[in-house]
Amino acid sequence: MLGQMMDRPLLISMIARHAEQWHANREIVSVTADQPRHRYTFREALTRARKLSNALTRGGIKHGERIATLAWNDFRHFEIYYGVSCAGFVCHTINPRLFEDQIAYIANHAQDRWLFLDPAFVPLIETLQPRLPLIEKFVVLTDDAHMPATRLPNAISYEALLAQESGDFDWPDFDENTASSLCYTSGTTGDPKGVLYSHRSTVLHAMSAALPDSMNLSSTQTILAVVPMFHVNAWGLPYLGAMVGAKLVFPGAKMGDPETLQQLIESEGVTFAAGVPTVWQGLIAHLEKSGKRVDSLKRVLSGGSAVPVALMDQMRDKYGVEVVHAWGMTENSPLGTVCSFSPEVHRLPVAQREAQRGKQGRAVFGVEVKIVDENDTALPHDGKAFGALKIRGPWVASGYYKSGDSAAFDRKGWFGTGDVATFDPFGYMQITDRTKDVIKSGGEWISSIELENLAVAHPAVAQAAVIAIAHPKWQERPLLVIVPKPGQKPAREELLNFFVGKVAKWWIPDDVAFVDKLPLTATGKLSKLQLRQQFQDYKLPESTPGR
Ligand code: ADP
C-alpha cells in the first residue's frame, strides 16, 4: 500500500521559489572583475535567473542540454546555477585550473552548447575555440562597458543577454531525477570523469548538509563560499544558502587572496566559511602578519584534504574560530561525513576529545559508509582496522556520464571511494590514505596522512608530504618531503626524532628530502603522483631509524 501524500518532485526550483518568497531580502554580496562589491537580494538574483531561463529557451536550448561555465564564485554564476537548472537544462561547471587539453576534452565530451565565461578566461578560450566546435555562443560574465574585445564567435556580454529578457518565467515541473548539473573529477590518471547530479540528489544533499550536526546553517548565518563553484557545486552552498535563507558572500577571483577574505569577513559579518585547508593556512599567515582579526567568524568547514590539528588549535585559540573537519568527494555531491561532537565525545577527557577533531567525523544522514578488506568483508569499528571506504546513498553517483568505467561501482550498489579509512568505536571515520598513496611496508600499511599531520606540527615545517619509495626488502618505505618555514633549516635527525613515541617505530620515515614547494593538482591538492615521479630514482639510506 502506498502512502497518501502529495507526490511533489524535489526540484531546484523549489529552493528558488522558497528563497524568492521567504528570504526575498536576504543579501548576496560578490566580488567581480567589474565591481569590487556587488550586492543585491535573493529576489533580484532569482528574477535575473528567470531572465536567463528565457534567454536560453529563446536561444533554442532543449531540455537536458548542457550549458557550461568557466567562472569564479559570484552573483552571476549563482544566477546561472538557477537559471539553467530550474528551466530543465544542465549546468556544467568547468574548472578553469585544468590543463587546456582537459578543458577541451570535457566541453566536447559534455557536448556543451553555450559557454558562460569570466572575462579573465577570454584569451584562454580564444586559443581553445578551434577545438570547441560544438559551442555556439560565448557569454562573457560582465556588462557591455567592461566587455573585452574578442574574436570569439557569437560573443555577447551577460548583461546584454539579460537586458532583452523578461523576469517572468514559469519554471516547469518535471521528474525529480532529471539531471541538473555536471562536474568532472580532475582524474589524476586517464580522462576526467563526469558526475551528473540530479534535482532530487541536489535538494536532498542540501537538506542533509544544513542539519545542525552537518554544516549547522540557518537564516541567522552569513556564509563565505571559498570553495569554488566549479568544484562540486561549491559543496552545495549556493543551494543551502537559498534553502535556509542565509546571506551569501562570494569572493570572485579573489578566492585565494587572504587579504580580500579577511576584509569580506569583517565588513560583511561572515559567521561561517567553507574551503580547503590551504585557504585557512593562507588566512592565518595573513592575520599573523597584519595583526588583523576575523571576529565575526565562528565556524569554518574544512575539507578536500586533511586539516592538521595544529592549524585547528591556532584558529581556535588565537582567533576564536572553530575549524570543523568534513569529508566528501565529487561523486558524493560532496558531503559524506562531518566531525561534529556527539554527546559521548563531549564527555571524553579533554585530550581525547581534542584529538577527535583530527578525524573526518560521522556520516551525515543519508550517506551509508563502511570499510572493507580485500574480500569485501566489512571491518570492525575499533579505530585500528584500515579498509577501503565504500559509500551508498541518494546523492552518491551510480556511474560516470557517458563512460564505460564502472570499476568503482560494485554489484551490491556501493561506490568504492578510493580512500582508506578507520572507524573508531564512537563512529568517527579517519581517512588514513588514498588507496594509491598508502605505503605498504612488509605487508603492513603505513598512513601517509598521519605522518604528514605529525610532521606539520614541527615548528620548522611549513608543509609536509610522505610518499612510498620502493625498497628491496620491505617493498615500500616512507620518505618525508618537507617545505621548511622561511628562514628555517631543520636537521634530518631532528625531524625523524620528532616522530619517536608518536607512531610505531617502523612507521618512522627512512629519510627526509627538502624542497621549496610541493606539486599541486588542478583542485589545489598535493599531487602525490607528481611527487612520486619527482622522487622515482630516490635512493634511501642503508641504515634508517625506522627498522
Ligand atoms: P578531486 O577528485 O578533484 O581530487 P574531490 O573533491 O572529489 O576532488 O576529492 C575527493 C577526495 O579528497 C576524497 O576521496 C579524499 O581522498 C580527499 N578528501 C576529501 N576530504 C578530505 C578530508 N577532510 N580529509 C582527507 N582527505 C579528504
Boltz pocket constraint, residues with backbone or C-beta under 6 A from the ligand:
constraints:
  - pocket:
      binder: B
      contacts: [[A, 184], [A, 185], [A, 186], [A, 187], [A, 232], [A, 302], [A, 303], [A, 304], [A, 305], [A, 306], [A, 307], [A, 325], [A, 326], [A, 327], [A, 328], [A, 329], [A, 330], [A, 331], [A, 334], [A, 360], [A, 417], [A, 418], [A, 419], [A, 431], [A, 433], [A, 434], [A, 523], [A, 525]]
      max_distance: 6.0
